[in-house]
Structures are given as C-alpha cells and as structure tokens.
Amino acid sequence: MLKKKLLTDKSGQLYEDMINQAAENMANDIDFQILTDMLIADNNWSKVVLTPMTWEQSDAVDLWIMKNVKGKHMNRGLVWVFENPAEATWFRMRWSS
C-alpha cells in the first residue's frame, strides 16, 4: 500500500500513466521485432545488435549513421537493420565490440 501511495497522486493518474507507458513500450518492441524479422526473412535486410553503450557513444553512432548510411535502415535501441548489406557490414565493423 505504501509503494502505491508513493507512485500516485490523489487521482492515481501517475501510476496509471506508468502502466500505460510500459504497455506501449512493450507493444512497440513486439512490433519492431515482427517487422524486422519480416524484412530479414523476405527482403534480405541485415541485422546488427550492438552492446550497451554510453549516451555519448550512442550520439556518435547516430552521427556516423547520418554521415555514412545512404540506404534504408531503422533501429530500436541497440538493434539496427539495414537494407544494404554492405552498409550493415561497415556499421558492424565500426560499432560492434
């Protein structure tokens, strides 16, 4: 009971908002997984999964992507998929540990 009181305002809205946000994140993760599985299986896209990194490293990845990747690509967190296999290879060589 004490824990719930800490997470809610008088109306309980904060707690409900946290639950809704968690559910939305889970749905987005599932959607991304399904989409990328289809792109990889049906369209020969390439997948690269990075290891956890700092915010600074993440910013550097984003800058590198903007500068070096011309083809279609997408990511969710540390999972990246690329339409062009050569770009995926360069990305993997540069950013995988």
Legacy VTK file of the C-alpha trace (Angstrom):
# vtk DataFile Version 3.0
C-alpha trace
ASCII
DATASET POLYDATA
POINTS 97 float
0.000 0.000 0.000
2.839 2.414 0.844
4.534 1.755 -2.512
1.360 2.551 -4.431
0.905 5.785 -2.483
4.409 6.875 -3.496
3.631 6.278 -7.162
0.271 8.026 -7.306
-1.163 11.457 -6.952
-4.617 11.960 -5.437
-6.369 10.581 -8.502
-3.982 7.653 -9.076
-3.142 9.089 -12.503
0.660 8.825 -12.219
0.505 5.084 -11.535
-1.895 4.555 -14.449
0.327 6.631 -16.758
3.352 4.497 -15.840
1.433 1.285 -16.601
0.224 2.672 -19.940
3.744 3.771 -20.911
5.167 0.334 -20.091
2.446 -1.342 -22.163
3.097 0.986 -25.098
6.838 0.280 -24.958
6.199 -3.473 -24.931
3.860 -3.181 -27.938
6.439 -1.107 -29.854
9.176 -3.652 -29.081
6.982 -6.504 -30.346
6.010 -4.578 -33.498
9.657 -3.771 -34.250
10.677 -7.408 -33.759
7.970 -8.668 -36.115
8.765 -6.032 -38.756
12.498 -6.660 -38.680
12.028 -10.442 -38.787
9.943 -9.993 -41.957
12.483 -7.618 -43.531
15.323 -10.022 -42.811
13.483 -13.159 -43.976
11.668 -11.766 -47.022
13.837 -8.882 -48.211
17.351 -9.893 -47.154
17.907 -6.979 -44.799
20.817 -7.316 -42.362
20.555 -7.074 -38.584
23.210 -5.762 -36.199
22.810 -5.859 -32.418
25.146 -3.559 -30.504
26.338 -3.984 -26.944
25.168 -1.493 -24.307
26.903 1.873 -24.546
27.014 5.337 -23.032
24.871 8.251 -24.219
27.952 9.800 -25.772
28.675 6.647 -27.765
25.030 6.484 -28.820
25.238 10.048 -30.125
28.387 9.124 -32.039
26.545 6.169 -33.634
23.717 8.474 -34.716
26.169 10.935 -36.271
28.019 8.124 -38.043
24.712 6.805 -39.425
23.731 10.247 -40.771
27.112 10.659 -42.453
27.739 7.147 -43.808
24.461 5.324 -44.406
22.537 6.261 -47.541
20.174 3.279 -47.781
17.096 2.428 -45.770
17.705 1.488 -42.165
15.926 1.536 -38.806
16.624 0.858 -35.195
15.042 0.387 -31.818
17.522 0.714 -29.028
20.602 -1.343 -29.779
19.049 -3.322 -32.648
19.712 -1.959 -36.134
18.580 -3.310 -39.514
19.891 -2.232 -42.915
18.585 -2.788 -46.412
22.094 -2.581 -47.875
24.253 -5.466 -46.596
27.484 -3.549 -47.276
26.320 -0.705 -45.022
25.431 -3.233 -42.335
28.911 -4.721 -42.603
30.605 -1.315 -42.296
28.359 -0.464 -39.348
29.148 -3.781 -37.644
32.881 -3.330 -38.193
32.810 0.180 -36.752
30.457 -0.245 -33.776
30.428 -3.884 -32.658
32.750 -4.718 -29.788
LINES 1 98
97 0 1 2 3 4 5 6 7 8 9 10 11 12 13 14 15 16 17 18 19 20 21 22 23 24 25 26 27 28 29 30 31 32 33 34 35 36 37 38 39 40 41 42 43 44 45 46 47 48 49 50 51 52 53 54 55 56 57 58 59 60 61 62 63 64 65 66 67 68 69 70 71 72 73 74 75 76 77 78 79 80 81 82 83 84 85 86 87 88 89 90 91 92 93 94 95 96
